[in-house]
Amino acid sequence: MPKIDFKKAIVTASVASIGVTLLLYGAYSIFKLPFLSWSGIAAFFLLLAVTLVTSRFTVPVTHVDGASQTQKSVADTLIFLAVMMYTLAPTNNFGPPIILAAAVACVASLDMTKRLESIFSICTSVIATFLAALVYKGLVWVLVGDGLGGDQSLVLNFVLLPLCVFGLVHYGLTTVGVLAARVFSSGVSVSLTQESLIWTLITQVANVTSAAMFYGALHGAGVPFLFVGLLITALVHLLYRFNEKRVGEVTRAQGEKLKYIEEIADLHMNTIESLAIAIDAKDQTTHGHVRRTQIYATEMGRLLKVTEQELRALVAGALLHDIGKLAVPEYILNKPGKLTESEFAKMKIHPTVGGDILKRVNFPYPVEDIVRYHHEKWDGSGYPKGLRAKEIPLVARIISVVDFYDATRCDRPYRKGMKREDSLALLQKMSGSSFDPRVVDLFTKHVT
């Protein structure tokens, strides 16, 4: 039996109850209108028919991942027009805009697969329209009182500001409402792209302006106002469609570029691994050593919360940290006994040589720091620079610890590998002198 989310159920039931109540109120109010007039039942049904036809012409508000979240419709213009026609004196009726808002929301919800989301979206649209219409009516009343209905010649002078406020309030409430529906239905928080918000806001402004033009045409301004209103709506939506196509082309180009970059990165890493194999062959180590070092280093990077760039450096640096050994004679690398002073001097060049090699590669992350400084010691007695403590880059400190641990565990022609406990004991003994104590402690705690 599925678990019931009571919080979601209560919120949905509350929104649905308010929305249904307003719908019933709107339906009841419509039949109180006169039949034949500019603000009567006949005009309303004409608006409803045009609304249903134009509701499919939409501008999407999108999530940051590109998924459509809500739509702003051309039909919003007719909701705004209904608010102007019916909510003021002498009609004072909120029914038409409520029903039109429900119709637009119903058409928009046809694409929604979840019934809960559809119900929530329709009800929030109805509630938002009613609240925004109240704001509009209140602003008009503050500006001109009850005298607006008698002087239609100056009507636009008084309703433009309240209408703009209404459009902004309606835009905010409907957008938030539909996004809330997505959150309640999927449980995933959403955010909007800045470009979509700007374009849908422009569309809203165009709808408000068109509604004002249509209202003016109905009250004596004539066909020119009607034509301008239609032209504004058509141009804004055409402009948006052209921009949407441009954005789609840019997105596709970026996708192709990203794919190319990923292919180059794979080729880059394959080249790095080939070099690592060459280094291992010369040093008589196994490729398993650098692979294990890579795994240890990556996990340590995550535990120490290094940046993404540093994590990438650890992945590549674990493979390439001994690339400078290509310049060291093999008899020195594989000598079973202690190196002479001159031999050790030749061995000590490999971090510098490796760093110089990788400096030419120009990695976009600090691989060079790993290669050049992984033989530096915490107390400053290392080489090639004699850096101490936190002067040594963190990525180099990580590699030095994990490389030492796995190297002591591996069998070599001239010695047997240590047991796990012995390697960790030696690592702890050298903590604070050769190695960063924090890195050693964290590694010892988590290594398996």
C-alpha positions, 0 to 999 in steps of 0.5 A: 500500500503506497505511503500517503504524504499528508502534507502534500494531500492537505495543501493540494486539498486546500488549493483545490477547495479554494479553486473549485469554490471560485469556479462555482462562484464564477459560473454562478456569476456569469448567469447574472450578466445581461445577455446582449451588451459589450459586457454581457453573456454573449460577449463572454461566450465569444471570448471563451471561444476565441480563448480556446482557439488561441490557448495553444499558442504559448511561450514556455517557461523552462527549467534550467535543465531544459524541461518545460515547466509552464506556459504563457499563452496568447489567450492571457490577453483575453483574460486581461480583457475580461478583467477590464470588461467585467470587473468594473462598474457597472457589471462588477462581475469576476465570473468571466475572467475566472472561467477564462483562466480555468479554460486556459489552464485546462488546455495547458494541462492537457500535456501533463501526465499527472492528474495531481499536477493538472488539478493543482495547476488549474486551481492555482491559475484560477486563484491567481486570476481572482486575486490579481483581478481584486488588485486591479479593481482596488487600484482603479477604485483608489484612482477614480472611485466609482466614476470610471464607468460613466466616462469611457473617453478617458478610460485608458488613462485610468486603467493602464497603470492598474492593468500593468500591476494586474499583469505583473501580479498575475504573472508572478502568481501563476508562474509560482503556482505552476512551479509549486504544482511541479514540486508537489507532484514530483518532490523535486525543487525547480528553478527557471532560466533567466532568459525564459523569465525575461521572454515570458515577462515580455510576452505578459507585457505584450498581452497587457498592452494588447488587452488595453488596445482591444478594450480601447477599440470596444469603447470607441477607438475603433479598428486601428486599436484592434489592429495594433493589439493584434500586431503587438501580440503577433510580433512578440510571439514571432520574435520569441519563436525566432529566439527559441530557434536560435537558442536551440541551434546554440544549444546543439552547437554547445552539445557538439562542442562538449562531445568533441571536448570529451573525445579529446579528453579521452584521447588525452587520458589514453595518451597519459596511460600509455606514458604511464605504462612506459614509465612502469616498464622502465622502473620494473613496477606493475601498472597495477601500482599506478592504478591503485595509486590513482584510486587511493588519490581520487578517494583522498581528494574527495575526502579532503573536498578538493576542487574539481580541477584538483580532483582531475589533477589527481587522476592524471597525476597518479599516472604521471608523477614519475614521468621524469624517471624516463631521464634516469638510467635504468641501472639506477632505477632498479639498483637493489642496494643503496644508491651512491651520492652521485646516483642519488643526485641523478635520481633527484632530477626526475621531479624537475624533468617531469615538471618541465615535460608537463609544463609544455603540455599545459594541463588545465589543472595542476598536474605539474604541481604533483609531478614537480613536488611529490618528493617534497617533505613536510619538514622541508627536507625533500627535493627539488625545492625544499618546500615545507608543510603547506607550502607543498601543494595539497595534491602533491601531499596526497600523491606522496602518501598514497604512492609511498603506501602502495609502493611499500606493499608491492614486490620488487626484484630486490625486496619483498612487499610489506604487509598492510599493517607494517606499511601503515605503521611506517607511514605513521612513523614518518607522519610529521616529518616526511608526510602531512599528518592530516593526510596520513591520519585520514588515509589510515582511517579509510584505507582498506 
